Amino acid sequence: MVAATGHADTSVGHGELIKAVDRALTTHGRALLTGPAGAGRTEVVRAVAAAAEKRRETVLCLAPEAADQWIPEASAAALLASVPCGALEQLSGPQRTAIALLRREADAPRAGRDHIALRLAVVEVLRTLAARQPVLLVLDNAQWLDAESTDLLRFALRLTPPRVRVLVAECVQGGVPVGEPLCGPGVLAIRVPPLGADEVAELLLQHGLPARLAGRIHQASGGNPRLALALGHSLAEAAEARDSSAHHADTLPVSGQAREVARRLLAAAPAPARRTLLLAALATRPTISLLRRAGRPDAETELAEAERAALVRVGEDGTVEFTAGALPTALAADAGWPERAAGHAALAAAVDDPVQAVRHRALAVDTPDQWLATEITEAAAACRRRGQRALAAELGLLAAERTPSWLAGEELARLVTAAEDAGWAGRADLARRATRAVLARDASPADRVRARLAVIDAAGQQALGALDETFAHAMDEAAGDPSLQAAVQLRIAWKHNLSDGDPVRSRDAAARAGALAALGGDQVAEAMALTVRARMGRILGDPGAEAILAEALALPAPEVPLGMRNAPQYLAVRHALFDDGLDDARRQLMVLLPAVQRTGSAEDVFEVLRSLTEVELRSGRCEAASAHARRALDLTIDAGLSPGPAWYVAAMAEAMGGSFARAEGYARRGIQASQEEHDQVFLSRSLHALGLVELATGEAAKAVATLRRVAELEAAQQVVDPSILRWHGELAEALIAADAPDEAARLLASVRTVAVGLGRTGVVAALDRARGLCLSAQGDADAAVHLLETTAQRFDALQLPLERGRTLLALARVERRRRRRAPARAALRAAAEVFDRAGATPWTELAGEPAPGEIAGAQLPAAATLTDAETRLALLVSQGASNQEAAAKLFLSVKTVEARLTRIYQKLDVRSRAQLVTALRTR
């Protein structure tokens, strides 16, 4: 037992838990902290101990190790070895002797020791310490206490005074819990909860690991911090070994440290329960009844034991779900081939789904079988019809492996089909595996191209840039076949847009793809090529983009082509959204949603949910938008998609209908993930979301810096049309708030010319809102008020309520600046009503806050006409900030602060900081 020293860092996501433990100790004097290995119990214990030390309590910490449980009284000896000598001086002779013997001879024979005296000595020591100041006794890893020490502590803690508080932390691993016997009956037990996906992302960032795979790691770890970090390190090592980054849909490597952590977690269940868990791991949809039919008659009892160890969750309908996706992988990996084969054979006879029965029969053997291979191929086709393309790819590979060597043609066809299924499903690992097998055989150029295209289709946006060699081989092998050449050129066009951020090259490649597709009679490829041209044309400000899209829509095309973003129907929805045709966009999305759900493509479903979120936000239906955003985020986590786009969607939903603080957190995570994936498109969007939050919360200088990054990215991507990402008005407003109205005016003038020329009425209205603020800053208040009033009416006519509410807020700000309080209050009330009807919670709160010049009752004199930026500086200086501190806070140079402060002094007719304070307090 050792006294705690220093301060321990709180583990991610456990702030509220630490407070709960502290409250339990304050209220009840005892608390029991439980949780599986690696859940973060020790970090919580250390944080609670550090907080007690700061309160000048005596903190005694005991943390036995696994070997200590076999040494009688080892923990008791450690306890007493750490007690200050002064606390032993008042003990009686027999008690001192008992302690001395134990401290010197902890591993000596126990015969001859006075155990009664020893127990009383421990009680007396705790009473002596508590008489001086409160005591916190922390027992971590209580499951490893030896039996004799457990008995001694149980006796002593029953007799300690209330000033001795006790925190016991334990992880039950198939043994007998000791926490409740130590603390007494009725002790408040607090379980360490798993981390959420956002907290896993934060944990990875803190340890220098990529956050873009946070969703997959959260799913695989079940929110267990130790397992999450081990998986993160395994991924980093695997990526380094391949000299590339892991694709978001690849199977996570449960090896090395990750497998060891998983094994320790699984060790919490008894051996019979682990055998049942292995069967559950091999099954696709395990249930209690399935496991009983597969030869585990006591499955219910064994699963209950596993559930107590936090390894599985058993639903009311008997469904079995592992708490961490790495657990079934580790179970299967640690089982030998005979055990796995027997498990699959048992499941093949027990499942009621013919497809799953075939899959298990295939996995129960490892020899070629012509008839079994045919059955597997038919099962893969059934999966394809169901939209289960990943399972179809897995079965296709199994069918090829079970095909006898004399049927080489059938084997090759199955491999090519499996590769294409993997491409549809975004399973880069399966696509690479199937393609390697195709290229190792005597395949035709067409088959080789189809396999290579599957690898391209399955690759994430980040990986597209590393596939130049694959593109080159595909183009060479496609020579002479216009349809195949069109397919390759189409993907080159996607690469130029998604990976390179070059819409001009993308448009030109799409034009070549369309011409080749028309030559080869492939109208589907022609329609997709026209879709790319229309999308790039919109980005580049080409007025003919709509005509190109109409041409694509007129061609016959499948209900959902490869990837929703490549469908002309979906691009028509995006254009309707850009043009503020929100009712039309919503109607089309509601048609597309069930269609993409049938295909089984998680990325397609996400695309539709993203657009629905954006449509509902612009329509002023924040609650519906937040629901779509939550579904999109949950889908991203469950399917292991790249999290950057989902975090952007969540940031926008929170910024409008939730919380500015949560919106900022999502936006920053989205920025991090997009930077890791070299995703310039969603990097711009997440930065825009962050800049919007910074502007709304009064961080004008930060907003300027953030939104300038958006401007730079958009310029690098040659984006001309301002309706696609509407950051221009926000940057202008931020510049005005940062006392740069002239720069804002130049920006507004240049963008307004483009927006008017393209007929983007909603964009023009947003620019006019910023122009109204600019006019006010330049001293033309009457013109500003008139422009803002008419702009609010235009937004009302466009049915854009949140934009109207923001315009009313701007109007209130202008009216306040010219001391027209009644109109300002009326505008604020109108804005609040608009935001309240829309469910825009943070904006409703914003409409009820005082203007910057009225913060903390600091009314500016009537003659003063300080800008918002000057007001912020004046308030900072009046609160004691030096010029250097104010410059750092406002992201300005010291010279700018000095010049601005001179103008403030002149406007307020003051000559010193003391006079400035007095002026701000006047009235």
Secondary structure by P-SEA (a helix, b strand, c coil): ccccccbbbbccccaaaaaaaaaaaaaccbbbbbbcccccaaaaaaaaaaaaaaaccbbbbbbbccccccccaaaaaaaaaaccccccccccaaaaaaaaaaaacccccccccaaaaaaaaaaaaaaaaaaacbbbbbbcccccccaaaaaaaaaaaacccccbbbbbbbbbccccccccccccccccccccccccaaaaaaaaaaacccccaaaaaaaaacccaaaaaaaaaaaaaaaaaacccccccccccccaaaaaaaaaaaccccaaaaaaaaaaaacccccaaaaaaacccaaaaaaaaaaaaccccccccbbbbbcccaaaaaaaaaccaaaaaaaaaaaaaccccaaaaaaaaaaacccccaaaaaaaaaaaaaaaaacaaaaaaaaaaaaaaaccccaaaaaaaaaaaaaaaaaaacaaaaaaaaaaaaaaccccaaaaaaaaaaaaaaccccccccaaaaaaaaaaaacccaaaaaaaaaaaaaaaccccccaaaaaaaaaaaaaaaaaaccaaaaaaaaaaaaaaaaaacccaaaaaaaaaaacccccccccccccaaaaaaaaaaaacaaaaaaaaaaaaaaaaaaaccaaaaaaaaaaaaaaaaaacaaaaaaaaaaaaaaaaaaacccaaaaaaaaaaaaaccccaaaaaaaaaaaaaaaaaaccaaaaaaaaaaaaaaaaaacaaaaaaaaaaaaaaaaaaacccccccccaaaaaaaaaaaaccaaaaaaaaaaaaaaaaaacaaaaaaaaaaaaaaaaaaacaaaaaaaaaaaaaaaaaaaccaaaaaaaaaaaaaaaaaacaaaaaaaaaaaaaaaaaaacaaaaaaaaacccccccccccccccccccaaaaaaaaaaaacccaaaaaaaacccaaaaaaaaaaaaaaaccccaaaaaaaaacc
